[in-house]
Amino acid sequence: MIELDHVSYTYGGGELLSDVSLKLQPGSFHFLTGPSGAGKTTLLKLCYGALLPTSGRLSVFDQDIARLNRDQMALMRRRIGVVHQDCRFLDHMTLAENVALPLMVSGKAEIAEQTDLSDLLNWVGLGARLDALPPELSGGERQRAALARAVMLSPDVVLADEPTGNVDWEMSQRLLRLLVELNKMGKTVLIATHDLSLIRAAKSQVQARVLRISQRQIQLAGADL
């Protein structure tokens, strides 16, 4: 599904990732750990084509990402939902409108029926906040809204960059349960996190692999949890 074959990435004259080989299988669940600045966000950006490898081969859905044209890249990205560490919204638009943005951008606004959107927002616990503006949302509500927006197009892969970094423990557990539910629906999930407590809490919920970035390379930090 997503495969890195001896991938390296250089930024600012220094090598941030070196000779990384990794394969994310359909329906798998991975945690990505490592200290701040190790390259977790960079690796996620490589996985959805926001960055291209300096060397090596990166294939997504059996396509060499370096060979994709602009339209092909756009189609590929629709199959990957991303929850960014710094989730940003358009403050003049309601929560419902912000979550539906991927449909508008993809030209599928006509299928953004209110009932479907309500179902999605109910799933993340925001059904009563449809008309709220982003500045009115709490940190946990913003993260759940970001997750809803990421899965609006029913992607095959969900990448989450420190999704619980700015919320309390109870909310982090709620977000984890939502991500586990997505995985049980058949989605491939990769979560970048420095929160080892979150990984330990996942033990009873999902079979996962823990990857660690150390010295610019990927190491298997743990077998099945």
N, C-alpha and C positions, 0 to 999 in steps of 0.2 A: 504494500500500500504506500508507505513512505520508506525509502531506502537510501541511506547515505553510504557511499562506497569510497573509503579513504578520502573523506572530505576534509579540507582545511579552509580556514577563513582568516584573512589578515586584515587588520584595521589599524590605521595610523602608523603603519610601518612595523607593527608587531603582530605576531601570530597569536590569535585568540583561541582558535581551535585547530588541532593538528591531527591529521590522519584518523579522522573519526569514521568508524563503520558501525552502522546501526540500522536495524530493520524493525519497523512497526507493523505488526501483522493485523489484518482485519479483526476487529472485536477485542483487541488487546487493551490493557490498562497499564500505563507506566507513570511512575513518579520520576522526576528529574531533580536531583539535588546538587548542592555545591555552594561554596561561599559566594558572597556578593562579588560581582565582577568576574566570576569564573566563566561566564559565557552562556548561562541558561537562556536568557532572552534572545541572544544571538542564534542559538540552536533552534529555538522556536521559529524565529524569523526565516531561517533557512528552510524549515519544514513547510512554510506556506508561501515561499517565493518572494518575501519582502527583501531578502538578501540572496545573492547567488554565491556559490562557493568560489574561493580563490583557486582551488584545485580539487580534483576528485570529481566523482559523479553523484548527482542527486536525482533520484527518480521519484515521481509522485504519481500514483495510479498508473504505474508502468510507462510513464512518459519522462524522458530526460528533460529536466526543467530548463536546461540551458538552450534547448532547441524549440521551446514554445514561443510563439509570437504573442503579441499583446492580447488578441482575442482568446487564444487558447489558454493563456495565463489567467484571464478573467474567469473563464469557465472552470478551470481547475480550482481557483480560490473559492468558488461558490460551494464546493464540496468540502471545504474546511471552515469550521467555525472557530473564531479566535476570541478568547476573553483576555483583554489586555490588562496589564498590571495597573495602568492609569486609565480607568474606563472613562471615556469622554462622551458627553452628550450635547445636543444642541439645546441650549437653555430656553429658547423661545418656543420649543415644541414640547408637547405633552409626552409622558412616558410611553403611551401607546404609539404615538407617532415616531418616537425615537426607536422603539423596538422594531417597528415595521420598516425602517429605512432600508434594510437589505433587499426587501421586496421591490421597493421603488427603484433602487439603483440597478437591480437586475432586470427591470422591465416587467416585473410580475405583480405590480400594484393591484391589478384587477382581482387577484386571488386573496388579497389581504382583507378578507371579510371579518367583520367585527367579532363574530362568534369564534372564529379560529384564533384570533388574537387574544380574545378573552380567555380561551382555554389555555393558551400558552402562559399568560400572565397568572392565571389561577394556579398553574403547575408550579411556578416559582414563588407563589404566595403573595402576588401583587395584584390580584384581581380587583381589589378595592382602590387601587391607585392609578387607574387608567388615565385619568385627567390631570394627575400631578405633574408639576414641572420639575426638571432635574434638581434645581436648588432646594426643593422641598424634601428631597429624599435623603434618608440616612445612608451611612456607608454600606450597611448590609443590603439595603434596598437597591442601591446603585450596582452592587456586585451581582445581585440576582437579576436585575434588569439587563446587565451586560451579558449574563449567561443566556437569558431569553433571546436577546438580539443575536447572539452567536449561533443559536440553533434555529433561527427563524426560517432558514431555507432547508432545514432537515439535512445537515451535512453528514458525511460519512466519518469525518474526523473532527474531534474537538480538542483544541489546544488551549490550555489555561495557564497564564503567567502570573504566579503568586496570587491566585484568586481569593485567598483568605488573609492576605497580608495586612489589611486595614480593618478587619472586623474581629469581634470578640469570639471566644471559643464556641459558644452556642451557635452563633451564626456560621462559623467555619464548618461545624458539623452539619449544619443544614445544607450548605453549599456542597459539601462532600457527598451527602446523600443524593443530591440532584445529579451530580456527575456520575455517581455509581449507577443511578437509574438509567442514564443515557448509555452507559456501557452495557447494561443488561438488555437494552434495546438493539444492541449490535454495533454501537458506535465505538470507534477507536478513540481512546482518551489518553492524553499526555498532559500531566500537571507539573509545572515547574514550581518548586517550593523549597524553602529552607526550614520549614516547620516539620521536624521529625515526629512531633506529637501527632500531627495530622496523619502522617504515614502510618504510625502505630495504630491510630484509631480506625484506619481503613481495614485492619486485619480481618475483622469479623464480617466485613461487607463485600469485599471484592478480592479476587486473586490478581495480584499486581506484581510488576517487576520494578525494582528500584535501581535507577541509574544515577551515577555520580560523575560530575565533571571534576577531574583532578589533573593538574599539570597539563591542561589543554586537551585532555583525552577523556573518553567515556569509559567508565568502569562499572561493572555490575556490583552494586553495593549490597544487594541482598537477593536471595532467591525468592520464590513465591512467598508472599507474606502469610 
